[in-house]
Every structure is written in structure tokens, then in C-alpha cells.
Amino acid sequence: MNGQDSKNRELSIEEFPEELQKSKHCPKNLFIKGTLPHRKSVGIALVGTRRPSASAPLLCDLLVKSLRGTNAVVISGLAQGIDSYCHEAALKYNVPTIAVLAQGLETKIGGSREVLAQKILDSGGALLSLYPGNTAPNKWQFPLRNCIIAGCSKTTVVVESRAKGGALITAELCLKDNRKLLAIPGDFNRETAAGTNALLKSGRARALFAPEDLAYYCGVTQHDATTKDTLLKAGISISEEANELLKKVAGYTYTIEELQEKVPFELPTLLSILTELEIAGIAGTSNRFKFHFSPME
């Protein structure tokens, strides 16, 4: 990508997600590529094993689909398996997503994960890391990465886990912050359900039996998604330029400078489009002179 979204920069503490600022594990330094969602969004960590069951892709798809049209943000670690399935589902259903990496944001990721990371940036999402520049991934850095995943989230959901694994570390970090922990029960003889079943048996996690319960347990709210049909019924039509802008920014929050990086319009034209969208009720200003755009279906 070109422009600000492709730059690796350090966040000030005031820019950290609000939940992370409240966390016992809040770091002193945090680096970002991309754009954080609106501050009223609710972070939900969806984590699990790198070697999941054959049904895991559908399971992750259904979980994330249940968050479509809400103020939820899917947060995970960009690992193979459950993490990647959840990020991919978020992209599919236009749910904002954040990937937290255990390496510097300028370090090559490689393979399908690199493609997925770029898709997250292209969609308006973000990559986060504790580590600067070209810091290589090391085994000891992954539990610290999990601190950020749990710290950014009001709720952590363990989708699938073996008896030992990184997802269970994230679960423990969630509990240390006194936040809600959910786990999906599985067959007692399935290896990838051993960790989730142990969390449920111990009473540390609440069982999630159906994907449609996820939004309720996590306390997310439904957006009033805007469609072209609803605009037409209300007697509102928007220009081709406004439609072009919405295709790239719907459901997200940007500064005027970030918008200029995303679209080819000169500033006077861009300001005219923003005025048009504000009148239509699709865009509005938030704190720090940012513009929030309603999701489009």
C-alpha cells in the first residue's frame, strides 16, 4: 500500500485502544501499521490452535458472521489456523480486524500470512506490535504478543485449543484483567477441544453454544447499516464520487489526511463529498477531527 497505512509508526499512549490503556498488561511502547477502528468499537479476541480441526474454518466463519453489522472488532494474532480463519472471516463480512504480531512490522512475514496481513491493511484494519522495525520473531515474544491481544479486548473467546497452547495463555491474561472469557465446548475425545473443555470444567470460562450468542455476551451493539435501497426510499441520492469513497472507508474512522491518502480527490472535492455524506447521515465527525463512516451493506 501507499501512504500512511503502509507506514510503521509508534503510537502515543493516548492513541492506544481504550481497553489496552486500562489493562494490567498495558505496554510502554506500541507500533502500528494501518488504522485503528472507532474508539467506540468493542474488541473481541478470537484465538485458538495453529492446527485446528477440519470444522474450524466453518466455525470461525459463523462466529465472525454473527458480528456483522455491529461495533465489534475482531482481534487475533495472524497465526496459521484459528487466528487466520477469524481474520479472513472478518474481511469477508466487513468486520474491522486487528492483527497483533510477535515481530517488528517491517520484518517479512512470508507465505499466506503476508498476503492476509496486506488484505487487513487494504481493508482499513491495523497491524500492531510491541517491537520496532525489523525485530525478528522469537519464541519468548509470543506470550507478550498475547498480552496485547487480551488487553485490547473486552472479551476473549477460545475457539479451539489443545491441552497446552498459546490460546490458553491469552485466556489467563484475560482473566487477570478481570474480563469475560468464553470457550467453545467440543467432543471429549477431540484433541483440539481439550483446552476449551478444561476452561469450562474449571469454571474459568463461560460456554458459547451458538454463534448468535456471541454479540450478546460481548455487549456489542448493532449498527444501523446503510444500504442504497434505504437511501433511495428516504429520497436521498449520493454522487458517484461519494459512492467511490464509501467503498473504501465504510465502517471506519479516518482523519482528513488519511482520507487524502485513500482517494484521488483534491481537498476541495473531498470536503464537498464529506459534506454530502454528513447531510445524508452516512458520515459524522468524531473526536480529534476524525470522520466516522457508517457501514454499507
C-alpha positions in Angstrom: 0.0 0.0 0.0 1.0 3.6 -0.5 0.6 6.4 2.0 0.1 6.4 5.8 -1.5 3.0 6.0 1.8 1.4 4.9 3.9 3.3 7.4 5.2 1.8 10.7 4.8 4.3 13.4 4.8 4.4 17.2 1.6 5.2 18.9 1.4 7.6 21.8 -0.2 6.2 25.0 -3.3 8.4 24.3 -3.7 6.6 20.9 -3.7 3.1 22.4 -7.1 1.3 22.3 -9.0 2.3 25.4 -9.2 -1.3 26.7 -5.5 -1.6 26.4 -4.9 1.6 28.4 -7.0 0.0 31.3 -5.2 -3.3 31.1 -2.6 -4.5 33.7 -0.5 -5.5 30.7 -0.5 -2.1 29.0 2.9 -1.7 27.4 5.1 1.4 27.3 5.6 1.2 23.5 3.3 0.0 20.7 3.8 0.2 17.0 1.1 0.3 14.2 0.6 -0.1 10.5 -2.9 0.9 9.3 -5.8 2.4 11.2 -7.4 1.6 14.5 -11.2 1.4 14.4 -13.5 3.9 16.0 -12.9 4.3 19.8 -16.5 3.2 20.5 -15.8 -0.2 18.9 -15.7 -3.3 21.1 -12.6 -5.5 20.8 -13.2 -9.3 20.8 -10.2 -11.6 20.8 -10.8 -14.8 18.8 -7.9 -17.2 19.4 -7.0 -20.8 19.1 -4.7 -23.5 17.9 -2.5 -23.4 14.8 -3.6 -26.9 14.0 -7.3 -26.9 14.3 -10.0 -29.5 13.4 -11.5 -29.8 9.9 -14.6 -28.0 11.0 -12.7 -24.9 12.3 -13.0 -22.8 9.2 -16.8 -23.0 9.2 -16.8 -22.5 13.0 -14.8 -19.3 12.7 -16.9 -18.1 9.8 -20.1 -18.5 11.7 -18.7 -16.8 14.8 -17.5 -13.7 12.9 -20.6 -13.6 10.7 -22.7 -13.2 13.9 -20.8 -9.9 14.5 -21.6 -8.4 11.1 -23.2 -5.0 11.3 -22.1 -4.5 14.9 -19.5 -2.3 16.6 -17.2 -5.3 17.2 -13.6 -5.5 16.2 -12.0 -8.9 15.7 -8.6 -9.1 17.3 -6.2 -12.0 16.8 -2.6 -13.0 16.2 -2.3 -13.7 12.5 -1.1 -17.2 13.2 -2.0 -20.1 11.0 -5.2 -21.9 11.9 -7.8 -20.3 14.1 -6.3 -16.8 14.0 -6.1 -16.6 10.3 -9.6 -18.1 9.8 -11.0 -15.4 12.0 -9.2 -12.6 10.3 -10.3 -13.9 6.9 -13.9 -14.1 8.0 -13.7 -10.5 9.3 -12.6 -9.4 5.9 -15.4 -11.4 4.3 -18.1 -9.9 6.4 -16.6 -6.3 6.6 -16.0 -6.6 10.4 -12.9 -4.4 11.4 -10.0 -6.5 12.4 -6.6 -6.0 14.1 -3.7 -8.5 13.9 -1.1 -8.4 16.7 2.3 -9.7 15.6 5.3 -11.0 17.7 7.8 -9.3 15.4 8.6 -5.9 14.1 6.2 -4.6 11.5 9.0 -4.1 8.9 10.0 -7.8 9.2 9.0 -10.0 6.4 6.1 -12.3 7.3 6.1 -14.6 4.3 3.6 -17.0 2.8 -0.2 -16.8 3.1 0.1 -14.8 6.3 1.8 -12.0 4.5 -1.0 -11.9 1.9 -3.5 -11.8 4.7 -1.7 -9.0 6.6 -1.8 -6.9 3.4 -5.5 -7.6 3.0 -6.1 -6.4 6.5 -4.3 -3.1 5.8 -6.1 -2.8 2.4 -9.5 -3.2 4.2 -8.7 -0.3 6.6 -7.6 -2.5 9.6 -4.4 -2.5 11.5 -1.3 -4.5 12.4 0.1 -3.9 16.0 3.4 -4.9 17.6 5.4 -4.3 20.7 8.6 -4.5 18.6 10.2 -1.8 16.4 11.3 -2.0 12.8 12.9 -5.2 11.7 12.8 -7.1 15.0 12.7 -10.8 14.3 10.2 -13.1 15.9 11.4 -15.1 18.9 9.6 -17.8 20.9 9.6 -15.7 24.1 7.9 -12.8 22.3 4.6 -14.6 21.6 3.3 -14.6 25.2 4.0 -10.8 25.3 2.1 -10.6 22.0 -0.8 -12.3 23.7 -0.8 -9.6 26.4 -1.8 -7.1 23.7 -4.5 -9.4 22.2 -6.1 -9.8 25.5 -5.5 -6.3 26.7 -7.2 -4.7 23.6 -10.3 -6.9 24.1 -13.3 -6.7 26.4 -13.9 -10.4 25.8 -11.6 -13.3 24.8 -13.0 -16.3 23.0 -11.0 -19.6 22.9 -12.3 -21.3 19.8 -10.2 -24.5 19.8 -7.2 -25.4 21.9 -5.2 -28.4 22.8 -4.4 -29.1 26.5 -1.5 -26.7 26.2 -1.1 -23.8 23.8 -0.8 -20.0 23.3 -4.6 -19.5 23.3 -4.7 -20.7 26.9 -2.0 -18.1 27.8 -4.3 -15.4 26.3 -7.2 -16.8 28.3 -5.2 -16.5 31.5 -4.2 -12.9 30.7 -7.9 -12.1 30.0 -8.8 -13.4 33.5 -6.0 -11.4 35.1 -7.6 -8.3 33.7 -11.0 -9.5 35.1 -12.5 -9.6 31.7 -15.0 -12.0 30.2 -13.7 -15.4 28.9 -15.7 -17.6 26.6 -14.9 -21.0 25.3 -16.5 -23.3 22.8 -17.1 -26.8 24.1 -16.1 -29.8 22.0 -16.1 -33.5 21.8 -14.4 -35.0 24.9 -12.2 -37.2 22.7 -11.1 -34.4 20.3 -7.6 -33.2 20.9 -8.3 -29.6 19.8 -11.2 -29.4 22.4 -9.1 -30.4 25.4 -8.1 -26.9 26.3 -11.5 -25.3 25.9 -13.2 -28.1 27.8 -10.7 -27.7 30.6 -11.5 -24.0 30.8 -15.2 -24.8 31.0 -14.8 -27.7 33.5 -12.8 -25.4 35.9 -15.5 -22.7 35.7 -13.0 -20.1 34.4 -14.8 -19.7 31.1 -18.4 -19.5 30.1 -19.6 -21.8 27.4 -20.6 -20.4 24.0 -23.1 -22.9 22.5 -24.3 -20.9 19.5 -22.6 -18.2 17.4 -25.7 -15.9 17.6 -25.0 -15.6 21.4 -21.6 -14.1 20.9 -22.7 -10.5 20.3 -24.9 -10.6 23.3 -22.2 -12.0 25.7 -19.7 -9.5 24.4 -22.0 -6.5 24.8 -21.7 -5.2 21.2 -24.5 -3.2 19.6 -25.9 -3.3 16.1 -25.1 -0.5 13.7 -27.9 1.0 11.6 -26.3 -0.2 8.4 -27.0 2.0 5.4 -28.0 0.5 2.1 -28.6 2.1 -1.3 -32.2 1.0 -1.1 -32.8 2.7 2.3 -31.2 5.9 1.0 -33.4 5.8 -2.1 -36.6 5.2 0.0 -35.6 8.2 2.1 -35.3 10.3 -1.1 -31.5 10.6 -0.7 -29.1 10.0 -3.6 -25.4 10.4 -3.4 -22.9 11.1 -6.1 -20.6 8.6 -7.9 -17.6 10.2 -6.1 -19.3 9.7 -2.7 -20.0 6.1 -3.6 -16.4 5.6 -4.6 -15.2 7.0 -1.2 -17.7 4.8 0.8 -16.4 1.6 -1.0 -13.0 2.2 0.7 -14.0 3.7 4.1 -17.4 2.5 5.2 -17.5 1.4 8.8 -14.2 3.0 9.7 -12.9 6.3 11.1 -10.2 8.5 9.4 -8.6 11.9 9.6 -8.8 14.2 6.6 -5.1 13.4 5.9 -5.8 9.7 5.9 -8.7 10.1 3.6 -6.5 12.0 1.1 -4.2 9.0 1.1 -7.0 6.7 0.2 -8.8 8.5 -2.6 -7.6 10.5 -5.6 -9.8 13.6 -4.9 -8.4 17.1 -4.4 -9.1 18.6 -1.0 -12.0 20.9 -2.1 -13.7 17.9 -3.8 -13.1 15.7 -0.8 -14.6 18.3 1.6 -17.6 18.6 -0.7 -18.1 14.8 -0.6 -17.8 14.7 3.2 -20.4 17.5 3.5 -22.7 15.5 1.1 -22.3 12.4 3.3 -22.9 14.2 6.5 -26.1 15.7 5.2 -27.1 12.1 4.1 -26.4 10.9 7.7 -23.7 8.5 6.5 -20.6 10.3 7.9 -20.1 12.3 11.0 -17.2 13.9 12.8 -15.8 12.4 16.0 -13.0 13.5 18.4 -9.7 14.8 17.1 -11.3 16.0 13.8 -11.9 12.4 12.5 -14.7 11.3 10.3 -16.6 8.2 11.1 -18.5 6.4 8.2 -21.5 4.2 8.6 -21.2 0.6 7.4 -22.7 -0.1 4.0 -24.5 -3.3 3.0 
